[in-house]
Amino acid sequence: MYDVMSPKAEEFISDEEIRASLAYAEENKNNRELIEQILEKASKMEGLSHREAIVLLDCGLEDLNEQIYRLAEAIKQEFYGNRIVMFAPLYLSNYCINGCKYCPYHLKNKHIARKKLTQEEIIQEVTALQDMGHKRLALEAGEDPLHNPIEYILESIQTIYRIKHKNGAIRRVNVNIAATTVENYKKLKDAGIGTYILFQETYHKESYEKLHPTGPKSDYAYHTEAMDRAREAGIDDMGIGVLFGLNNYRYDFAGIIMHAEHMERYGGVGPHTISVPRVRRADDIDPDVFDNGISDDTFAKIVACLRIAVPYTGMIVSTRESRESRERVLKLGISQISGGSKTSVGGYAKEEEPEENSAQFDISDHRSLDEVVRWLMELGYVPSFCTACYREGRTGDRFMTLLKNRQIINCCHPNALMTLKEYLEDYASDETKEIGGRLILEELKKIPNQTVQKKAAEYIENIHLGKRDFRF
């Protein structure tokens, strides 16, 4: 039975409800009157239900598909403007006791080089990331209570926050580790994490259990209910995602929106971010296992329809996607991307030997952070290294209130410009610095509140004179 307010995974992610929604969407994919009604509702920018959203995803009428894309662009601009938040993943350890069939970290893989960073190696990795200009990291680690206990994760977070190199500092550490207990989530909260991230991989229970035959992750309910335990522990910024290509994309599209609905109604705050990774080649993974891969066109429409259905959420694409793919979806809803990423353990401080491959997956965008920053600015976006809301306590419902009241332009936009100025002063190439200087002058004019605009300009001048870390 479907119940968005139930604490039970199989009730707030109801297989029966998803199948009924998919059938309804298939039946109405050319129903012009219904689709126009849904678009009219969506134009209010207050979101859609999972059933309404899947109708838009399945829409077969080209003129209405164009309206879907235009609306997604408008919603992205209204809520997030042209800011694109930058981050990098940091892989601490690839030891793992799970048997996930799509991940090279699986326990039976004897090809991959198993590695775990010492605290000294973490210092080297983070120093390298700071020298690139990063201020926000996403910690990644396999599930292994012997090699990667919660104490190791907590010690690593403390180490990262302590590292100050030249003008570098990591100001926000997001954490992507396995589902755990309320007690451990409380420890992560006390350690000062930013967002807790956990991908569902697929919401189809039978497929999930086949893909996770062994290890703690095989427990579908425990994994799916993790965000509620994190909320109980006091973590109020959480990120969800599915790995498109593991299962039928329509099913998982409906499932992730249902999860967002549950988080907002049951927990009081919807997901801070939604990630949309696609399956990529990896060591010891049979590429023929997955026959549900999605095309670039389908991927773009998924991003657009998610933006329309969950207008308030941040949306993330990583370097799994190519430059061309990322450029296409940026305007349709994406608000965060990684840059200069390495998916191997210890990959930032030194080049890894091929025979020591420890990467989780192959990346498609190999450009440096400076190249990505310059590319974004040439496209008219503002690369942001901002972490102000997290450090000012504007998390959870407080951040969502700011977002839903359309105050991003008076708060997050000036913060983005100031952190971009820091990047330009401390890390950018001459070409990037020149483009960025012109962009900042133009973007300052777009801040509606004249007092904020004047103060931001003053802060930016102070950054040029050597001061750092201003924020609204």
C-alpha positions as CSV (number, residue, x, y, z in Angstrom):
1,M,0.0,0.0,0.0
2,Y,1.3,3.4,-1.0
3,D,1.7,5.9,2.0
4,V,4.0,8.9,1.6
5,M,4.0,9.3,5.4
6,S,5.0,5.7,6.2
7,P,8.4,5.1,7.7
8,K,8.6,1.8,5.8
9,A,10.5,1.7,2.5
10,E,8.0,-0.5,0.6
11,E,5.2,1.8,1.5
12,F,6.6,5.2,0.7
13,I,8.3,3.7,-2.4
14,S,5.4,1.5,-3.5
15,D,6.0,-0.8,-6.4
16,E,2.2,-1.0,-7.0
17,E,2.0,2.8,-7.2
18,I,5.0,3.2,-9.5
19,R,3.6,0.6,-11.9
20,A,0.2,2.3,-11.9
21,S,1.9,5.6,-12.6
22,L,4.0,4.2,-15.4
23,A,0.9,2.7,-17.0
24,Y,-1.0,6.0,-16.6
25,A,1.8,7.8,-18.3
26,E,2.0,5.3,-21.1
27,E,-1.7,5.6,-21.7
28,N,-1.6,9.5,-21.7
29,K,1.7,10.2,-23.5
30,N,-0.2,11.8,-26.4
31,N,-3.0,13.3,-24.3
32,R,-2.5,16.9,-25.2
33,E,-5.2,18.3,-22.9
34,L,-3.8,16.5,-19.8
35,I,-0.2,17.4,-20.6
36,E,-1.1,21.0,-21.1
37,Q,-2.9,21.0,-17.7
38,I,0.2,19.5,-16.1
39,L,2.4,22.2,-17.7
40,E,0.1,24.9,-16.5
41,K,0.4,23.6,-13.0
42,A,4.2,23.3,-13.3
43,S,4.5,26.8,-14.5
44,K,3.6,28.0,-11.0
45,M,7.0,26.5,-10.1
46,E,5.7,24.7,-7.0
47,G,6.6,21.2,-8.2
48,L,4.6,18.2,-9.5
49,S,3.7,14.8,-8.1
50,H,5.5,11.7,-9.3
51,R,2.6,10.7,-11.5
52,E,2.4,14.1,-13.2
53,A,6.1,14.1,-13.7
54,I,6.3,10.7,-15.4
55,V,3.5,11.9,-17.8
56,L,5.8,14.8,-18.9
57,L,8.8,12.4,-19.2
58,D,6.8,10.1,-21.5
59,C,5.3,13.0,-23.5
60,G,5.4,12.1,-27.2
61,L,4.2,15.5,-28.6
62,E,7.2,17.4,-29.8
63,D,5.8,20.9,-29.4
64,L,4.9,20.1,-25.8
65,N,8.4,18.6,-25.3
66,E,9.8,22.0,-26.3
67,Q,7.6,23.6,-23.7
68,I,9.0,21.2,-21.1
69,Y,12.5,22.2,-21.9
70,R,11.8,25.9,-21.9
71,L,10.0,25.6,-18.5
72,A,12.9,23.6,-17.0
73,E,15.2,26.4,-18.1
74,A,13.0,29.0,-16.6
75,I,12.7,27.2,-13.3
76,K,16.4,26.7,-13.1
77,Q,17.0,30.4,-13.7
78,E,14.3,31.4,-11.2
79,F,15.6,29.3,-8.3
80,Y,19.4,29.0,-8.9
81,G,20.2,31.7,-11.5
82,N,23.4,31.1,-13.5
83,R,25.4,30.0,-10.5
84,I,27.1,26.6,-10.8
85,V,28.6,25.2,-7.5
86,M,32.0,23.5,-7.8
87,F,33.1,20.5,-5.8
88,A,35.5,17.5,-6.0
89,P,35.2,13.9,-4.8
90,L,37.9,12.6,-2.4
91,Y,38.2,8.9,-2.2
92,L,39.5,7.8,1.2
93,S,39.4,4.0,0.7
94,N,38.2,1.4,-1.7
95,Y,38.0,-1.5,0.7
96,C,34.5,-2.8,0.7
97,I,32.6,-5.9,1.9
98,N,29.6,-5.6,-0.4
99,G,28.9,-7.6,-3.5
100,C,27.5,-4.8,-5.7
101,K,27.6,-6.2,-9.3
102,Y,28.1,-2.8,-11.0
103,C,30.9,-1.5,-8.7
104,P,34.6,-2.5,-9.0
105,Y,35.0,-2.2,-5.2
106,H,33.0,-5.4,-4.8
107,L,34.5,-7.9,-2.4
108,K,35.4,-10.5,-5.0
109,N,37.3,-8.2,-7.3
110,K,40.9,-9.3,-7.1
111,H,42.1,-7.0,-9.9
112,I,41.7,-3.7,-8.3
113,A,44.5,-2.3,-6.1
114,R,43.0,-1.9,-2.6
115,K,44.0,1.3,-0.9
116,K,43.2,3.3,2.2
117,L,44.6,6.8,2.8
118,T,46.5,7.5,6.0
119,Q,45.9,10.8,7.7
120,E,49.3,12.0,6.2
121,E,48.2,11.0,2.8
122,I,44.9,12.8,3.3
123,I,46.8,16.0,4.0
124,Q,48.7,15.5,0.8
125,E,45.5,14.9,-1.2
126,V,43.7,17.9,0.4
127,T,46.7,20.2,-0.1
128,A,46.7,19.3,-3.8
129,L,42.9,20.0,-4.0
130,Q,43.4,23.3,-2.2
131,D,46.2,24.2,-4.7
132,M,43.6,23.6,-7.5
133,G,41.2,26.0,-5.8
134,H,38.6,23.7,-4.3
135,K,36.7,24.6,-1.2
136,R,34.1,21.9,-1.1
137,L,34.7,18.1,-1.1
138,A,32.6,15.0,-1.2
139,L,34.1,12.2,0.8
140,E,33.8,8.7,-0.7
141,A,34.6,5.4,0.9
142,G,33.6,1.7,0.5
143,E,31.7,-0.1,3.3
144,D,34.1,-2.0,5.5
145,P,33.8,-1.9,9.3
146,L,37.4,-3.2,9.7
147,H,39.2,-0.8,7.3
148,N,36.7,2.1,7.2
149,P,35.0,2.3,10.6
150,I,33.1,5.4,11.4
151,E,36.0,6.5,13.6
152,Y,38.3,6.6,10.5
153,I,35.7,8.7,8.7
154,L,35.4,11.1,11.6
155,E,39.2,11.4,12.0
156,S,39.5,12.1,8.3
157,I,36.9,14.9,8.5
158,Q,38.8,16.5,11.4
159,T,42.1,16.3,9.4
160,I,40.5,17.9,6.3
161,Y,39.1,20.8,8.2
162,R,42.4,21.5,9.9
163,I,44.5,21.8,6.7
164,K,45.3,25.4,5.8
165,H,47.7,25.8,2.9
166,K,48.5,29.2,1.6
167,N,45.0,30.8,1.0
168,G,43.5,27.3,0.7
169,A,40.9,25.8,3.1
170,I,38.2,23.2,2.7
171,R,35.1,24.9,4.1
172,R,32.5,22.2,3.5
173,V,32.9,18.4,3.7
174,N,30.0,16.4,2.3
175,V,30.0,12.7,3.0
176,N,28.9,9.9,0.8
177,I,29.2,6.7,2.8
178,A,27.0,3.6,3.4
179,A,23.7,3.7,5.2
180,T,24.4,3.6,9.0
181,T,22.8,4.0,12.4
182,V,21.2,7.0,14.1
183,E,24.1,7.0,16.5
184,N,26.7,7.2,13.7
185,Y,24.7,9.9,11.9
186,K,24.8,11.9,15.1
187,K,28.6,11.5,15.1
188,L,28.8,12.8,11.5
189,K,26.5,15.7,12.4
190,D,28.8,16.6,15.4
191,A,31.8,16.4,13.1
192,G,30.4,19.3,11.1
193,I,29.6,17.6,7.8
194,G,27.7,19.5,5.1
195,T,25.4,17.3,3.1
196,Y,25.0,13.5,3.7
197,I,24.8,11.8,0.4
198,L,23.5,8.3,-0.4
199,F,22.5,7.0,-3.7
200,Q,19.7,4.5,-3.9
201,E,21.1,3.0,-7.1
202,T,17.6,1.6,-8.1
203,Y,14.3,1.8,-6.3
204,H,13.1,-1.5,-7.9
205,K,13.4,-3.9,-4.9
206,E,13.8,-7.1,-6.9
207,S,16.5,-5.6,-9.1
208,Y,18.1,-4.0,-6.1
209,E,18.5,-7.3,-4.3
210,K,19.9,-9.0,-7.5
211,L,22.4,-6.2,-7.9
212,H,23.4,-6.4,-4.2
213,P,23.5,-10.1,-3.5
214,T,25.8,-9.9,-0.5
215,G,27.0,-7.6,2.2
216,P,25.1,-5.0,4.4
217,K,24.0,-3.1,1.4
218,S,21.8,-6.0,0.3
219,D,19.2,-4.9,2.9
220,Y,16.8,-2.9,0.7
221,A,14.7,-1.4,3.5
222,Y,17.7,-0.5,5.7
223,H,19.3,1.3,2.8
224,T,16.1,3.1,1.5
225,E,15.2,4.3,5.0
226,A,18.6,5.7,5.7
227,M,17.6,9.4,5.1
228,D,15.0,9.1,7.8
229,R,17.6,7.9,10.3
230,A,19.9,10.7,9.3
231,R,17.1,13.2,9.8
232,E,16.4,11.7,13.3
233,A,20.1,12.3,14.1
234,G,19.8,16.0,13.2
235,I,21.3,16.0,9.7
236,D,19.1,18.4,7.7
237,D,20.9,18.5,4.3
238,M,20.7,15.3,2.4
239,G,21.4,14.3,-1.1
240,I,19.8,11.4,-3.0
241,G,20.3,9.8,-6.4
242,V,19.9,6.8,-8.7
243,L,22.4,5.2,-11.0
244,F,20.6,5.3,-14.3
245,G,21.2,2.2,-16.4
246,L,20.9,-0.3,-13.6
247,N,17.1,-0.6,-14.1
248,N,14.3,0.8,-16.2
249,Y,14.9,4.5,-16.1
250,R,11.1,5.3,-16.0
251,Y,10.7,3.3,-12.8
252,D,13.7,4.9,-11.1
253,F,12.6,8.4,-12.2
254,A,9.3,7.9,-10.5
255,G,11.0,6.3,-7.5
256,I,13.3,9.2,-6.8
257,I,10.5,11.7,-7.0
258,M,8.5,9.6,-4.6
259,H,11.5,9.6,-2.2
260,A,11.7,13.4,-2.4
261,E,8.0,13.6,-1.7
262,H,8.5,11.4,1.4
263,M,11.4,13.4,2.7
264,E,9.6,16.6,2.4
265,R,6.3,15.5,3.9
266,Y,7.6,12.9,6.5
267,G,10.8,14.6,7.4
268,G,9.8,18.2,6.8
269,V,12.6,19.0,4.2
270,G,13.1,17.6,0.8
271,P,16.4,16.6,-0.6
272,H,19.1,19.2,-0.7
273,T,20.5,17.6,-3.9
274,I,19.5,15.0,-6.5
275,S,22.3,13.4,-8.5
276,V,21.8,11.8,-11.9
277,P,24.8,9.6,-12.6
278,R,24.8,7.1,-15.5
279,V,26.5,3.7,-15.4
280,R,30.1,3.9,-16.7
281,R,32.7,1.3,-17.5
282,A,34.7,0.0,-14.5
283,D,37.2,-2.6,-13.7
284,D,35.9,-6.2,-13.4
285,I,32.4,-5.2,-14.4
286,D,30.8,-6.9,-17.4
287,P,29.5,-4.1,-19.7
288,D,26.9,-6.5,-21.1
289,V,25.3,-6.9,-17.7
290,F,23.5,-3.6,-18.0
291,D,21.1,-3.3,-20.9
292,N,19.1,-0.4,-19.6
293,G,21.5,2.4,-20.6
294,I,19.9,5.6,-21.6
295,S,20.6,7.9,-24.5
296,D,21.8,11.5,-24.2
297,D,18.3,12.7,-25.3
298,T,16.6,10.7,-22.6
299,F,19.2,11.8,-20.1
300,A,18.5,15.5,-20.9
301,K,14.7,15.0,-20.6
302,I,15.2,13.2,-17.2
303,V,17.1,16.3,-16.0
304,A,14.5,18.7,-17.3
305,C,11.5,16.8,-15.8
306,L,13.3,16.4,-12.4
307,R,13.9,20.1,-12.4
308,I,10.2,20.8,-13.0
309,A,9.0,18.2,-10.5
310,V,11.4,19.2,-7.7
311,P,12.2,22.9,-8.4
312,Y,13.9,23.6,-5.1
313,T,16.5,20.9,-5.1
314,G,20.1,21.2,-6.2
315,M,21.0,18.9,-9.1
316,I,24.4,17.4,-9.7
317,V,26.3,15.9,-12.6
318,S,29.8,14.6,-12.2
319,T,32.7,13.9,-14.5
320,R,31.0,10.6,-15.5
321,E,29.4,12.9,-18.1
322,S,31.3,14.3,-21.1
323,R,31.8,18.0,-21.7
324,E,29.1,17.9,-24.3
325,S,26.6,16.1,-22.1
326,R,27.2,18.4,-19.2
327,E,26.9,21.5,-21.3
328,R,23.5,20.4,-22.5
329,V,22.0,19.7,-19.1
330,L,23.5,22.7,-17.3
331,K,20.7,25.0,-18.6
332,L,18.0,22.3,-18.0
333,G,18.4,22.1,-14.3
334,I,22.0,21.2,-13.1
335,S,23.3,23.5,-10.3
336,Q,26.4,21.6,-9.2
337,I,29.3,20.0,-11.1
338,S,32.6,18.5,-10.2
339,G,35.8,19.6,-11.8
340,G,39.4,18.2,-12.1
341,S,38.1,15.1,-10.5
342,K,39.9,11.8,-9.7
343,T,38.0,8.7,-8.8
344,S,41.0,6.8,-7.5
345,V,42.3,6.6,-4.0
346,G,45.2,9.0,-3.7
347,G,44.8,10.3,-7.3
348,Y,45.3,14.0,-6.6
349,A,48.7,14.2,-5.0
350,K,50.4,11.9,-7.6
351,E,49.7,10.3,-10.9
352,E,48.7,6.7,-10.4
353,E,50.5,3.8,-12.2
354,P,48.1,1.9,-14.5
355,E,48.8,-1.4,-12.8
356,E,47.7,0.2,-9.5
357,N,44.3,1.3,-10.7
358,S,42.0,2.0,-7.7
359,A,39.4,4.1,-9.6
360,Q,35.7,3.4,-9.0
361,F,34.7,4.3,-12.6
362,D,36.1,5.8,-15.8
363,I,35.5,9.6,-16.0
364,S,34.5,11.3,-19.3
365,D,35.5,14.9,-18.6
366,H,39.3,15.0,-18.0
367,R,39.7,18.8,-18.0
368,S,41.5,20.6,-15.1
369,L,39.5,22.7,-12.7
370,D,40.8,25.9,-14.3
371,E,39.6,24.7,-17.8
372,V,36.1,23.9,-16.4
373,V,35.9,27.2,-14.6
374,R,36.8,29.1,-17.8
375,W,34.4,27.0,-19.9
376,L,31.5,27.8,-17.5
377,M,32.2,31.5,-17.6
378,E,32.4,31.5,-21.4
379,L,29.0,29.9,-21.4
380,G,27.7,32.7,-19.1
381,Y,27.6,30.8,-15.8
382,V,29.1,31.9,-12.5
383,P,31.3,29.2,-11.0
384,S,30.7,29.3,-7.3
385,F,32.9,27.9,-4.5
386,C,30.5,29.2,-1.8
387,T,29.9,27.4,1.5
388,A,28.3,30.4,3.3
389,C,24.9,28.9,4.0
390,Y,26.4,25.9,5.7
391,R,28.7,28.0,7.9
392,E,25.9,30.6,8.7
393,G,23.5,27.9,9.8
394,R,21.2,28.3,6.7
395,T,20.7,24.6,6.3
396,G,17.6,22.3,6.0
397,D,14.3,24.2,6.1
398,R,16.2,27.6,6.6
399,F,17.9,27.2,3.3
400,M,14.7,25.9,1.6
401,T,12.9,29.0,2.8
402,L,15.5,31.3,1.4
403,L,15.4,29.4,-1.9
404,K,11.6,29.2,-2.2
405,N,11.3,32.9,-1.5
406,R,13.6,33.6,-4.5
407,Q,16.2,35.3,-2.3
408,I,19.1,33.4,-4.0
409,I,20.0,36.4,-6.1
410,N,20.5,38.7,-3.0
411,C,22.4,36.1,-1.0
412,C,23.9,33.2,-2.8
413,H,24.7,35.2,-6.0
414,P,27.0,37.8,-4.2
415,N,28.6,35.0,-2.2
416,A,29.3,33.1,-5.5
417,L,30.9,36.2,-7.0
418,M,33.1,36.7,-3.9
419,T,34.3,33.1,-3.9
420,L,34.9,33.3,-7.7
421,K,37.1,36.3,-7.0
422,E,39.1,34.4,-4.5
423,Y,39.6,31.6,-7.1
424,L,40.7,34.1,-9.7
425,E,43.2,35.9,-7.4
426,D,44.7,32.7,-6.0
427,Y,44.6,29.9,-8.6
428,A,43.4,31.0,-12.0
429,S,45.4,31.2,-15.2
430,D,45.8,34.6,-16.8
431,E,43.2,33.9,-19.4
432,T,40.6,32.6,-16.9
433,K,41.4,35.6,-14.6
434,E,40.7,38.1,-17.5
435,I,37.4,36.4,-18.4
436,G,36.3,36.2,-14.7
437,G,37.1,39.8,-14.0
438,R,34.7,41.0,-16.7
439,L,32.1,38.5,-15.7
440,I,32.1,39.7,-12.0
441,L,31.6,43.3,-13.0
442,E,28.6,42.4,-15.1
443,E,27.1,40.0,-12.6
444,L,27.3,42.6,-9.7
445,K,24.9,44.7,-11.6
446,K,22.3,42.0,-11.4
447,I,22.0,42.0,-7.6
448,P,18.6,43.7,-7.0
449,N,19.3,44.9,-3.5
450,Q,21.4,48.0,-3.9
451,T,22.8,47.7,-0.3
452,V,23.9,44.1,-0.9
453,Q,25.3,45.0,-4.4
454,K,27.4,47.9,-2.9
455,K,28.7,45.7,0.0
456,A,29.6,42.8,-2.4
457,A,31.6,45.2,-4.6
458,E,33.4,46.4,-1.5
459,Y,34.2,42.9,-0.4
460,I,35.4,42.0,-3.8
461,E,37.8,44.9,-3.8
462,N,39.1,43.8,-0.4
463,I,39.7,40.3,-1.8
464,H,41.8,41.8,-4.5
465,L,43.8,43.6,-1.7
466,G,44.5,40.2,0.0
467,K,41.6,39.7,2.4
468,R,39.6,36.4,2.3
469,D,36.4,34.7,3.3
470,F,33.7,37.4,3.2
471,R,30.1,36.1,3.1
472,F,26.5,37.2,3.4
